[in-house]
């Protein structure tokens, strides 16, 4: 796997983004932000699900004014998402840990200047959040909603901030399809050192968003690109974190928890493998130690997989084997296999800790 491409380290609250910091996963609430109780409840759900930071929409002044009360009740770093009205950013900057602006719709550059000044005074980073669907007119006219247009907008705005002496910047280049998104990030990466926030925007329901994000963000992560990410899902908040963390793990950027190898089943199967794997996944989800485990439906491939796995099960007719590092440690009736497997996984995790 390629090395992660070095970027400048910035801080969103106490969470580092870029440099050697772990790639963070974030999400966004969907409550009316001025409904403080509902917003805090959603932020706490995201925190519990493992989010590293959270973003809230600030479409009205009442939302900006609610940020103080929200901030007092949460411990995740808070990002204000601002479109159109720079005054909202000025108010939000008093309470949050980062401002995200869409430079394409903030309007006159003097307004962006005011936002930069407010962030400079409070040491807040700014995310330049370029969206293919809302480029500044000049870039849209010249390039259309293409990767080139997104990169031109990002570079223009980076320079604008740099000329004001501001460099606590992170950048996102989001389109609603994988190809433009990946092209834009790949195009911009060699041209500056700012951390990238990755995402395929408006990616759809959980199934489609997972596929699009896995392809797009997976390709970028394998290239060594990406410092923080959001999976955009039309669905529940926790799913965004779950999918984001799984992409980080399966792209090899995070070594944590079980890598479960299980067979797709076929006509040779002689056990209820689907239920067994679901139970294994549930009962081992708390384990953080990285390990490979295999859960296979018959002996055809089970022994081979078990040789490479830390802990393994091979189901057979009415019974099966539990193996550790390729050695058989138990031959048990089918209904006792998962219990013993989980015991061995926990023992392995304790030994490796
Ligand atoms: S391990 Fe056995 S049951 Fe599973 S797919 Fe292979 S042959 Fe079929």
Boltz pocket constraint, residues with backbone or C-beta under 6 A from the ligand:
constraints:
  - pocket:
      binder: B
      contacts: [[A, 263], [A, 264], [A, 265], [A, 266], [A, 267], [A, 268], [A, 269], [A, 270], [A, 296], [A, 297], [A, 298], [A, 299], [A, 300], [A, 301], [A, 302]]
      max_distance: 6.0
